[in-house]
Amino acid sequence: MKEKILEEIKQDLADNYRNDEEVLKVLLEDVINDALFSSNRRFISDKDEQLKVLKSNIKKAVKSIYLRRGTEDVKSSSQSGESNNYASAIEEMTSDIIKQNKRILIWKL
């Protein structure tokens, strides 16, 4: 499943992909770990099924991080009269996972 997600990200990036697959693999692995953690799905044995549920969130975060490399510390920018505010891709992914009811609740008795 990871390879399929990786290929889809490369296709989505199109001309913005710089043929640096190792960088993309590391980003993907980090984002997958964060997504599984924030959705409480890291302990479920069928990881492929969990990745299918979280795939859109993972892809969006990886692409955002990949395209913003080199400007990780920038919170906002203004250029030619245009202003942009940047949200953390991981914070946004976590928020989206919760809003979309993809988080599994764990009850302790």
C-alpha positions as CSV (number, residue, x, y, z in Angstrom):
1,M,0.0,0.0,0.0
2,K,2.9,2.4,0.8
3,E,4.3,2.0,-2.7
4,K,0.9,2.7,-4.3
5,I,0.5,5.9,-2.2
6,L,4.1,6.9,-3.1
7,E,3.3,6.5,-6.8
8,E,0.1,8.5,-6.5
9,I,1.9,11.3,-4.8
10,K,4.5,11.4,-7.5
11,Q,1.7,11.6,-10.1
12,D,-0.1,14.3,-8.2
13,L,3.1,16.4,-7.8
14,A,3.8,16.1,-11.6
15,D,6.3,18.8,-12.6
16,N,6.9,19.7,-9.0
17,Y,8.5,16.2,-8.4
18,R,12.3,16.5,-8.4
19,N,13.2,12.8,-8.8
20,D,14.3,12.6,-5.1
21,E,12.4,9.5,-4.2
22,E,14.3,8.9,-1.0
23,V,13.2,12.2,0.4
24,L,9.6,11.4,-0.5
25,K,9.9,8.0,1.1
26,V,11.1,9.4,4.3
27,L,8.4,12.0,4.4
28,L,5.8,9.4,3.6
29,E,7.0,7.1,6.4
30,D,7.0,10.0,8.9
31,V,3.5,11.1,7.9
32,I,2.1,7.6,8.0
33,N,3.4,7.2,11.5
34,D,1.9,10.5,12.6
35,A,-1.4,9.6,10.9
36,L,-1.6,6.1,12.5
37,F,-0.7,7.7,15.9
38,S,-3.2,10.6,15.8
39,S,-6.0,8.2,14.6
40,N,-5.2,5.6,17.3
41,R,-4.8,3.0,14.5
42,R,-1.1,2.1,15.1
43,F,-2.0,-1.0,17.2
44,I,-4.3,-2.5,14.7
45,S,-2.6,-5.4,12.8
46,D,-4.0,-4.8,9.3
47,K,-1.9,-1.7,8.4
48,D,-3.0,-1.8,4.7
49,E,-6.6,-1.4,5.6
50,Q,-5.8,1.4,8.0
51,L,-3.7,3.2,5.3
52,K,-6.7,2.9,2.9
53,V,-8.8,4.8,5.4
54,L,-6.2,7.5,5.9
55,K,-4.8,7.6,2.4
56,S,-6.3,11.0,1.4
57,N,-5.1,12.6,4.6
58,I,-1.6,11.1,4.2
59,K,-1.2,12.2,0.6
60,K,-2.3,15.8,1.3
61,A,0.1,16.1,4.2
62,V,3.1,14.6,2.3
63,K,2.5,16.8,-0.7
64,S,2.2,19.9,1.5
65,I,5.4,19.1,3.3
66,Y,7.3,18.2,0.1
67,L,6.3,21.4,-1.6
68,R,7.2,23.6,1.4
69,R,10.7,22.2,1.9
70,G,13.1,25.0,2.7
71,T,10.3,27.2,4.2
72,E,9.4,25.1,7.2
73,D,9.8,28.0,9.6
74,V,7.7,30.5,7.7
75,K,4.3,31.1,9.3
76,S,3.1,33.7,6.7
77,S,4.4,35.5,3.7
78,S,3.5,38.6,1.6
79,Q,4.7,39.1,-1.9
80,S,3.4,41.5,-4.6
81,G,0.4,42.5,-2.5
82,E,-0.6,38.8,-1.9
83,S,-0.6,37.5,1.6
84,N,-0.4,33.8,2.6
85,N,-0.7,32.0,5.9
86,Y,0.7,28.6,6.4
87,A,-0.7,25.9,8.6
88,S,1.3,23.0,9.8
89,A,0.6,20.0,7.5
90,I,0.6,17.6,10.4
91,E,-1.7,19.7,12.6
92,E,-4.0,20.1,9.7
93,M,-3.9,16.3,9.0
94,T,-4.7,15.5,12.6
95,S,-7.6,18.0,12.7
96,D,-9.0,16.5,9.4
97,I,-8.7,13.0,10.7
98,I,-10.7,14.0,13.8
99,K,-13.3,16.0,11.9
100,Q,-13.8,13.1,9.4
101,N,-14.4,10.6,12.2
102,K,-11.4,8.5,11.3
103,R,-10.0,8.5,14.8
104,I,-10.7,5.3,16.8
105,L,-11.6,5.9,20.4
106,I,-9.9,3.7,22.9
107,W,-11.7,3.0,26.2
108,K,-9.9,2.0,29.3
109,L,-12.0,0.3,32.0
